[in-house]
């Protein structure tokens, strides 16, 4: 008897930004006049085509990501949410998130977003320091960053995330911690606090900026984690901290190796079939190709090899501070837990993983060296 299919989420990609940031490797593009109605119709057709992949499941979450979704009007999100509910179905307390960037939030009506069914806002603040924001290529100021949260809060949102980056070009330890403290002072329910990484195919990769020394980066991380914990933000994932257990349900589904549909230009999806085969799907990347009715929305789909599944599962599950229930390994991969038993025991012996037989979880020590821990499971 096959285990039940994993929970299902929906990711909706809005591929346009006002300006491409030099560190960004996401599928984002600039365009002066956005084809809102044309893109919306394509999204709805894309959703309709993917509906059968739900296989009877309803959606536990929807995430509007980008790009900059806050460039679109609230009515566009309302149309997608209503269609998702009518075509697939939404769980009663489904988490529905919109990403919004300061510098564009003045143009979006958060009250209308709330009425459209969105119940969570994720704000890409990144920093409050105007000099660092300029070096990052952001279009907003520190004042606009603070104002964005106030706009969302005044509209009635009670589940707000802020993204803050550290180890920025020309950033000192004290400046990084000041950014974090200012974010904490705004009292969001959730903080995503992560280190700037230089990714291929970005401007920063072609012309690397001067970043803080490694010792300074380590100091930022240790002091920042203490600061967050001291202010009741509990770490539950490598870069995620929540108050009162208001974790990001959409991301939890990713990390627990759940399924998700992806619609929109360049969106990715992961679907488990009834026979336990897992298929990854990708939508055509360029917006102009996605909008071309003569082209299919899906440009690639590939079954994940059985040999790759253990590592894929662990790369996600071990990012969670408390790991995952060990029974979830078989439920989500269709493989026997015994496959990873030798490496699991070896990691326990080395002090990299907890000894609880019912949980796959890094130890406090192993959590600081996740890459080394994961290397133990290769092959």
C-alpha positions in Angstrom: 0.0 0.0 0.0 1.4 3.4 -1.0 1.7 6.1 1.6 -0.5 9.2 1.2 0.6 11.9 -1.2 2.5 14.8 0.4 0.8 18.1 1.1 0.4 20.5 -1.8 1.3 24.2 -2.3 1.2 26.6 -5.2 4.0 29.0 -6.2 3.1 31.9 -8.5 6.0 33.7 -10.2 5.8 37.4 -11.2 9.0 37.9 -13.2 9.4 41.7 -13.4 11.3 44.2 -11.3 11.9 47.9 -11.5 15.6 47.2 -11.6 17.8 44.1 -11.6 19.9 43.9 -8.4 23.6 42.9 -8.9 23.4 40.0 -6.5 20.1 38.5 -7.8 20.1 35.2 -9.7 16.3 34.8 -9.7 14.3 34.9 -12.9 13.6 38.6 -12.9 13.4 41.1 -15.8 12.8 44.8 -16.2 10.1 46.2 -18.4 8.5 49.7 -18.4 4.9 48.7 -19.1 3.8 45.5 -17.5 1.3 43.3 -19.4 -0.7 42.7 -16.3 -3.9 41.4 -18.0 -2.1 39.3 -20.6 0.1 37.7 -17.9 -2.8 37.1 -15.6 -4.7 35.2 -18.4 -1.6 33.1 -19.0 -1.3 32.3 -15.2 -4.9 31.2 -15.1 -4.5 29.0 -18.2 -1.3 27.5 -16.7 -3.1 26.7 -13.5 -5.9 25.1 -15.4 -3.4 22.8 -17.2 -1.7 21.8 -14.0 -4.9 21.2 -12.0 -4.9 17.4 -12.6 -1.5 17.2 -10.9 -3.2 18.0 -7.6 -4.6 14.4 -7.7 -7.4 15.3 -5.3 -5.4 17.3 -2.9 -6.3 20.9 -1.8 -3.7 23.7 -1.4 -2.2 24.3 2.0 -0.5 27.5 0.9 0.0 29.9 -2.0 3.1 32.1 -2.5 3.3 35.0 -4.9 7.1 35.5 -5.5 9.3 37.2 -7.9 10.6 39.4 -9.2 8.4 42.0 -7.5 4.8 40.9 -7.1 3.9 44.2 -5.5 4.1 45.7 -9.0 0.8 44.0 -9.8 -2.6 45.2 -8.5 -4.4 43.4 -5.8 -7.2 42.4 -8.2 -4.7 40.2 -10.1 -3.9 38.2 -6.9 -7.7 37.9 -6.2 -8.2 36.4 -9.6 -5.5 33.8 -9.1 -6.6 32.9 -5.5 -10.3 32.6 -6.6 -9.3 30.4 -9.6 -7.0 28.2 -7.4 -9.9 27.7 -4.9 -12.4 26.9 -7.7 -10.2 24.7 -9.8 -8.2 22.8 -7.1 -9.5 24.0 -3.7 -7.9 25.8 -0.7 -7.6 24.4 2.8 -9.6 26.4 5.3 -6.6 28.2 6.9 -4.4 28.2 3.9 -1.4 30.6 4.2 -1.3 33.0 1.2 1.8 35.2 1.0 2.8 38.1 -1.3 6.4 39.3 -1.6 6.6 43.1 -1.6 9.6 45.4 -2.1 9.9 48.9 -0.6 9.9 51.4 -3.3 6.9 49.7 -4.8 4.7 49.2 -1.7 3.5 52.9 -2.0 1.7 51.8 -5.2 0.0 48.7 -3.9 -3.1 48.8 -1.7 -2.4 46.4 1.2 -6.0 46.6 2.4 -7.2 45.4 -1.0 -4.6 42.6 -0.8 -6.1 41.5 2.5 -9.6 41.5 1.0 -8.3 39.5 -1.9 -7.4 36.7 0.5 -3.7 37.3 1.1 -3.0 36.9 4.8 0.8 37.1 4.9 3.3 39.7 3.6 7.0 39.1 3.0 8.9 42.4 2.7 12.3 42.5 1.0 13.9 45.1 3.2 17.5 43.7 3.1 19.0 46.6 5.0 18.2 50.0 6.6 21.5 51.6 5.7 21.2 53.8 2.6 24.8 53.3 1.6 24.5 49.5 1.7 21.1 49.6 -0.1 22.7 51.6 -2.9 25.6 49.1 -3.1 23.0 46.3 -3.4 21.3 48.1 -6.2 18.0 48.5 -4.2 15.6 51.2 -5.3 14.5 52.1 -1.7 15.9 53.9 1.3 16.0 52.8 4.9 13.0 55.1 5.6 11.0 53.4 2.9 11.9 50.0 4.3 10.4 50.9 7.7 7.4 52.6 6.0 6.6 49.4 4.0 6.1 47.5 7.2 3.9 50.2 8.7 1.8 50.3 5.6 1.2 46.5 5.8 0.5 46.7 9.5 -1.9 49.6 9.3 -3.8 47.7 6.6 -4.5 44.9 9.1 -1.8 42.3 8.4 -0.8 40.4 11.5 1.6 37.9 9.8 4.6 39.8 8.3 8.0 38.6 7.4 11.0 40.8 6.7 14.1 39.8 4.7 17.4 41.1 6.1 20.8 40.3 4.6 24.1 40.5 6.3 27.8 40.3 5.4 27.2 43.0 2.8 29.9 44.9 0.8 31.7 47.4 3.2 29.5 46.3 6.1 31.0 46.2 9.6 29.9 43.9 12.4 28.1 46.7 14.2 26.3 47.8 11.1 25.0 44.3 10.4 23.8 44.0 14.0 22.2 47.4 13.8 20.2 46.4 10.7 19.0 43.3 12.6 18.1 45.3 15.7 16.1 47.8 13.6 14.2 44.9 12.0 13.5 43.5 15.5 12.3 46.9 16.7 9.6 46.8 13.9 8.2 43.7 15.6 7.4 41.5 12.5 6.2 38.0 13.3 9.0 36.5 11.2 12.5 37.4 10.2 14.4 35.8 7.4 18.1 36.7 8.2 20.6 35.4 5.7 24.1 35.9 4.4 24.8 37.6 1.0 26.2 34.9 -1.3 27.8 35.6 -4.7 25.9 33.5 -7.3 27.0 32.7 -10.9 25.3 34.7 -13.6 25.1 37.9 -11.5 26.8 41.3 -11.8 28.5 40.6 -8.4 29.9 37.4 -9.8 31.4 39.2 -12.7 32.8 42.0 -10.5 33.0 40.7 -7.0 32.6 43.3 -4.3 34.7 43.5 -1.1 32.9 41.5 1.6 33.6 41.4 5.3 36.4 39.1 6.5 35.4 35.5 7.4 36.0 36.1 11.1 33.7 39.1 10.9 31.0 37.1 9.2 31.2 34.4 11.9 31.0 37.1 14.6 27.9 38.6 12.8 26.2 35.2 12.7 26.9 34.3 16.4 25.9 37.7 17.8 22.9 38.0 15.5 21.6 34.6 16.5 21.9 35.6 20.2 20.2 38.9 19.5 17.2 37.2 17.8 16.9 34.5 20.5 17.1 37.2 23.2 14.1 39.0 21.5 12.0 35.8 21.4 12.7 35.0 17.7 13.2 31.3 17.7 15.3 29.8 14.9 13.5 27.0 13.2 15.5 26.9 9.9 19.0 27.9 8.8 17.9 31.5 7.9 14.4 31.6 9.4 13.3 33.0 12.8 9.7 33.2 14.1 7.8 34.6 17.1 5.0 32.6 18.7 5.6 29.8 16.2 4.4 31.8 13.2 6.6 29.9 10.8 6.3 30.1 7.1 4.0 27.2 6.2 4.8 27.4 2.5 8.5 27.0 3.1 7.9 24.3 5.7 6.3 22.3 3.0 9.4 22.7 0.8 11.7 21.7 3.6 9.6 18.6 4.5 9.8 17.5 0.9 6.2 18.3 0.2 4.8 18.8 -3.3 4.1 22.1 -5.0 2.8 23.4 -8.3 4.6 26.2 -10.0 3.0 28.6 -12.4 4.4 31.6 -14.1 7.5 32.3 -16.1 10.4 30.1 -14.9 8.4 28.6 -12.0 9.4 25.2 -10.7 7.2 22.4 -9.4 7.6 19.1 -7.7 4.9 16.4 -7.9 4.7 12.9 -6.4 2.7 10.5 -8.6 0.6 7.7 -7.2 3.4 5.2 -7.8 5.8 7.3 -5.7 7.7 8.6 -8.7 8.7 12.2 -8.1 8.7 14.5 -11.1 10.2 18.0 -11.2 8.7 20.4 -13.7 9.8 23.8 -15.0 7.9 26.5 -16.9 9.4 28.4 -19.8 11.7 31.0 -18.4 11.5 34.2 -20.6 8.3 36.2 -20.0 7.8 36.8 -23.7 8.0 33.1 -24.4 5.6 32.3 -21.5 3.1 34.8 -23.0 3.4 33.3 -26.5 0.3 31.2 -26.9 2.0 29.0 -29.5 4.5 27.7 -26.9 3.7 25.3 -24.1 4.0 26.6 -20.6 6.1 23.6 -19.4 9.5 23.5 -20.9 11.0 20.6 -18.9 10.0 17.7 -16.7 12.1 15.0 -15.3 11.7 12.2 -12.9 14.1 12.3 -9.9 16.3 9.2 -9.9 15.9 7.0 -6.9 19.6 7.3 -6.1 19.1 11.1 -5.8 16.2 11.0 -3.5 17.9 10.5 -0.1 20.2 13.5 -0.6 17.4 15.7 -1.9 15.3 14.8 1.1 18.1 15.4 3.6 19.2 18.7 2.0 15.8 20.0 2.7 14.9 18.3 6.0 18.1 18.9 7.8 17.8 22.7 7.2 15.1 22.6 9.9 16.5 23.2 13.4 14.6 20.2 14.8 14.9 18.1 11.6 12.0 15.9 10.5 10.3 12.7 11.7 12.3 9.8 10.5 9.1 8.1 9.2 8.7 11.0 6.8 11.8 9.7 4.8 9.9 6.7 3.6 6.6 8.5 3.2 8.1 11.2 1.0 10.7 9.2 -1.0 9.2 5.7 -1.2 12.5 4.3 0.0 13.3 2.3 3.1 15.0 4.2 6.0 17.6 1.4 6.1 19.2 2.9 2.9 20.6 5.8 4.9 21.1 3.9 8.2 24.9 3.5 8.0 25.6 7.1 7.3 23.0 8.2 9.9 24.7 6.1 12.6 28.1 7.3 11.5 26.9 10.9 11.9 25.5 10.2 15.4 28.9 8.6 16.3 30.7 11.8 15.1 28.3 14.0 17.1 26.8 15.6 13.9 23.3 14.2 14.4 20.9 13.7 17.3 20.7 10.1 18.5 16.9 10.1 18.6 15.8 7.1 16.4 12.5 8.9 15.6 14.0 12.0 14.2 16.4 12.9 11.4 18.0 16.0 12.9 21.4 17.7 13.2 23.0 18.1 16.6 23.8 21.7 17.7 27.3 21.0 16.5 26.3 19.5 13.2 23.8 22.3 12.5 26.8 24.7 12.3 28.4 22.4 9.7 25.5 21.2 7.5 27.6 20.8 4.4 30.0 18.5 6.2 27.1 16.6 7.7 25.4 16.2 4.3 28.7 15.0 2.7 28.5 11.9 5.0 25.4 10.8 3.0 26.9 11.1 -0.5 26.7 7.7 -2.2 
